[in-house]
Amino acid sequence: MRGAVLEEHGEPLVIEDVEYPKPGRNEAVVETRACGICRSDWHAWRGDWSWVGASVPAGQILGHEPAGVVAAVGDAVETVEEGDRVTVPFHLGDGTCSHCRQGRSNNCESGLALGLSAGAPGAFAEAFPVPNAEFNCVQLPDDVAFAEMAGLGCRFVTAYHALVDRAEIQPGQWVAIHGCGGVGLSAIHIAEALGARPVAVDVRPEPLERARELGAAETIDATAVDDVAEEVVSITDGGADVSIDALGIADTCRNSIQGLGTRGTHVQVGLTTGEEAGDVELPIDVMTLEEIDFYGSHGMPPIHYRELFELIRQGTLDPGEIVGERLSLEEVPETLAAMSEYETVGMPVVTEF
C-alpha cells in the first residue's frame, strides 16, 4: 500500500510503498477513507517538540485525523468488527491506567499519539493499525460522511473539549478565538452553536470571512489594530469571559490572556513552534490580581464522543462546515509545506488514497 513518510524534517514527505499492517492480538486495522491535514502534522514535519521529548522520528507515517472502515481485527478483539465505520482519537490510550479508568484517556500514562509516535503509524496511508482497538475505535453514526468526520480525530473534538469540558462555556458569554485555522474555526462554530458570542482574531482576510460565515459575532484583523487585546476588551465591554489560543505563538497566547476580563478563563490549545520552544512570558501579576484561570487542553476522551454525536444528530453542530479542500495523498507534502505560510483555510482533508 502507499503512505506519506517523513524521511527528513523540513523536507517534503515521500509517497512510497509501505507494508500493509497486520493486526496484533488487541488491534484493528482500519482502511482510511479520510484524514485531515493538521497543524500538528506540520509541527511533526518541522521537527518540533524536542523540548518536551516528543520529536517525531524519521520514517514515521504521519496523519492523525482519520475516519475509515475496519478491515481486520486481532484474536482478542470482540466489540469491534470488520466493516465498522470508525474514527480514532489521535491520543491512543491503553485503557488500563488510572487516567483511562477515570475517563481521561487523553492523559494516558503510556499512551501513543497516532501518526506522531514511533509505535503508531499514521493515517496518511491506505490503512493503519489501532492498538487497544476496543478502547480506541469510536463507531461513527451511519449517516455521516467520512470527510466530515475526519476532524473528530483531533481538531473538532479538541475545540469541543476546550470549550465545553475545560472552559465550561455558557450561553451569552464572550469567547475570543485567537487563530482561525482548523481548530480555531471549529471553536467558533461550536461556541456560536452553544449560544456564546465568538470573537475571531486572525491576520488573514479569508479565515476571518470564514469565521463570519460560521457565526462569529465580531472579527478582528490583527494587522489592522494597534493592540489586539485592547480591541477584544473594547468589543466585549470589559474583556472576554473565555479566550482560546488556537495557534500557539507567543503573541496569540499573551493577547488571549490580556484580552480577558476579571476572572476570565484562558485555554491553551495551540502548541508552540521552535521560536518559543515551549516557553512564553506571561503577565503573571495581572493573572493573579484578576484571578485569571489558565487551562491546557489536549484532544478529547472517547467517552465524550456520544454527546458530540447527539449534537451532530440534532443539527446543532456540523463538523462538515469546517472542511476545506479535499485532496489526494499525493497532495499532502505540498499542503503540509503551505502551512508554513498559513496558506490553508479550514480543514484540508485527504479523501483519495
WOMOFEN-V530814 format. One record per residue. N is the residue number from 1. RES is the residue in one letter. PHI is phi in whole degrees, 0 to 359 (999 if undefined). OMEGA is omega as a letter, one per 30 degrees, with the letter a starting at -180 (none if undefined). Layout:
BEGIN
N_RES_PHI_OMEGA, N_RES_PHI_OMEGA
END
This chain:
BEGIN
1_M_999_a, 2_R_255_l, 3_G_211_l, 4_A_262_a, 5_V_250_l, 6_L_279_l, 7_E_261_l, 8_E_206_a, 9_H_302_l, 10_G_86_l, 11_E_260_a, 12_P_306_l, 13_L_302_a, 14_V_250_l, 15_I_275_a, 16_E_216_l, 17_D_285_l, 18_V_230_a, 19_E_288_l, 20_Y_291_a, 21_P_289_l, 22_K_245_a, 23_P_287_l, 24_G_285_a, 25_R_304_a, 26_N_253_a, 27_E_253_l, 28_A_232_l, 29_V_251_a, 30_V_248_l, 31_E_279_a, 32_T_283_l, 33_R_256_l, 34_A_202_l, 35_C_208_l, 36_G_290_l, 37_I_256_a, 38_C_251_l, 39_R_295_l, 40_S_295_l, 41_D_298_l, 42_W_296_l, 43_H_302_a, 44_A_298_l, 45_W_298_l, 46_R_287_a, 47_G_92_l, 48_D_289_l, 49_W_78_l, 50_S_299_a, 51_W_290_l, 52_V_241_l, 53_G_69_a, 54_A_232_l, 55_S_296_a, 56_V_282_a, 57_P_283_l, 58_A_298_a, 59_G_96_a, 60_Q_283_l, 61_I_274_a, 62_L_277_l, 63_G_110_a, 64_H_222_l, 65_E_235_a, 66_P_263_l, 67_A_218_a, 68_G_188_a, 69_V_237_l, 70_V_294_a, 71_A_258_a, 72_A_199_l, 73_V_226_l, 74_G_284_a, 75_D_298_a, 76_A_267_a, 77_V_270_a, 78_E_243_a, 79_T_265_l, 80_V_245_a, 81_E_234_l, 82_E_303_a, 83_G_95_l, 84_D_296_l, 85_R_268_a, 86_V_223_l, 87_T_242_a, 88_V_221_l, 89_P_299_a, 90_F_294_l, 91_H_270_a, 92_L_270_a, 93_G_272_l, 94_D_273_l, 95_G_79_a, 96_T_238_a, 97_C_289_a, 98_S_297_l, 99_H_293_l, 100_C_299_a, 101_R_293_l, 102_Q_263_l, 103_G_81_a, 104_R_237_a, 105_S_293_l, 106_N_293_l, 107_N_247_a, 108_C_309_a, 109_E_294_a, 110_S_235_a, 111_G_290_l, 112_L_245_l, 113_A_251_a, 114_L_305_l, 115_G_75_a, 116_L_236_l, 117_S_250_a, 118_A_302_a, 119_G_271_a, 120_A_221_l, 121_P_304_a, 122_G_269_a, 123_A_256_l, 124_F_279_a, 125_A_198_a, 126_E_292_l, 127_A_203_l, 128_F_210_l, 129_P_273_l, 130_V_239_l, 131_P_289_a, 132_N_47_a, 133_A_301_a, 134_E_295_l, 135_F_271_a, 136_N_259_l, 137_C_276_l, 138_V_248_a, 139_Q_289_a, 140_L_273_l, 141_P_301_a, 142_D_292_a, 143_D_260_l, 144_V_247_a, 145_A_277_a, 146_F_300_a, 147_A_300_a, 148_E_288_a, 149_M_264_a, 150_A_302_a, 151_G_293_l, 152_L_287_l, 153_G_281_a, 154_C_210_a, 155_R_295_a, 156_F_293_a, 157_V_289_l, 158_T_299_l, 159_A_296_a, 160_Y_297_l, 161_H_299_a, 162_A_298_a, 163_L_280_a, 164_V_273_a, 165_D_273_a, 166_R_270_a, 167_A_277_a, 168_E_52_a, 169_I_299_a, 170_Q_235_l, 171_P_305_l, 172_G_89_a, 173_Q_288_l, 174_W_276_a, 175_V_235_l, 176_A_269_a, 177_I_243_a, 178_H_262_a, 179_G_106_a, 180_C_249_l, 181_G_279_a, 182_G_299_a, 183_V_287_l, 184_G_293_l, 185_L_295_l, 186_S_299_a, 187_A_296_l, 188_I_296_l, 189_H_300_a, 190_I_293_a, 191_A_300_a, 192_E_295_a, 193_A_295_a, 194_L_265_l, 195_G_93_l, 196_A_275_a, 197_R_243_a, 198_P_282_l, 199_V_245_a, 200_A_264_a, 201_V_236_l, 202_D_200_l, 203_V_252_a, 204_R_238_a, 205_P_292_a, 206_E_296_l, 207_P_296_l, 208_L_292_l, 209_E_295_l, 210_R_296_l, 211_A_297_l, 212_R_296_l, 213_E_297_a, 214_L_272_l, 215_G_113_l, 216_A_299_l, 217_A_289_l, 218_E_216_l, 219_T_230_l, 220_I_230_l, 221_D_275_a, 222_A_296_l, 223_T_277_a, 224_A_253_a, 225_V_234_a, 226_D_285_a, 227_D_216_a, 228_V_298_a, 229_A_298_l, 230_E_297_l, 231_E_294_l, 232_V_297_l, 233_V_300_a, 234_S_295_a, 235_I_298_a, 236_T_267_l, 237_D_57_l, 238_G_126_l, 239_G_122_a, 240_A_292_l, 241_D_283_a, 242_V_224_l, 243_S_218_a, 244_I_238_l, 245_D_269_a, 246_A_263_a, 247_L_246_l, 248_G_108_l, 249_I_262_a, 250_A_302_a, 251_D_296_a, 252_T_291_l, 253_C_295_a, 254_R_292_l, 255_N_300_l, 256_S_299_a, 257_I_290_a, 258_Q_287_l, 259_G_270_a, 260_L_276_l, 261_G_274_l, 262_T_304_a, 263_R_63_l, 264_G_285_a, 265_T_236_l, 266_H_259_l, 267_V_240_l, 268_Q_267_l, 269_V_250_a, 270_G_290_l, 271_L_270_a, 272_T_285_l, 273_T_263_l, 274_G_297_l, 275_E_292_l, 276_E_272_a, 277_A_50_l, 278_G_91_a, 279_D_240_l, 280_V_227_l, 281_E_289_a, 282_L_236_l, 283_P_280_a, 284_I_300_a, 285_D_298_l, 286_V_297_l, 287_M_299_l, 288_T_288_a, 289_L_294_a, 290_E_262_l, 291_E_52_l, 292_I_280_l, 293_D_270_l, 294_F_238_l, 295_Y_242_l, 296_G_267_l, 297_S_216_a, 298_H_224_l, 299_G_63_l, 300_M_201_l, 301_P_299_a, 302_P_301_a, 303_I_296_a, 304_H_268_a, 305_Y_295_a, 306_R_300_a, 307_E_293_l, 308_L_293_l, 309_F_298_l, 310_E_293_l, 311_L_294_l, 312_I_292_l, 313_R_299_a, 314_Q_288_a, 315_G_88_l, 316_T_290_l, 317_L_242_l, 318_D_217_l, 319_P_304_l, 320_G_298_l, 321_E_296_a, 322_I_268_a, 323_V_295_l, 324_G_259_a, 325_E_292_l, 326_R_253_a, 327_L_233_l, 328_S_262_l, 329_L_303_a, 330_E_296_a, 331_E_271_a, 332_V_299_a, 333_P_303_a, 334_E_292_a, 335_T_294_l, 336_L_298_l, 337_A_296_a, 338_A_296_l, 339_M_292_l, 340_S_297_l, 341_E_252_l, 342_Y_55_a, 343_E_267_l, 344_T_264_l, 345_V_234_a, 346_G_74_a, 347_M_243_l, 348_P_295_a, 349_V_229_l, 350_V_277_l, 351_T_236_l, 352_E_239_a, 353_F_244_none
END
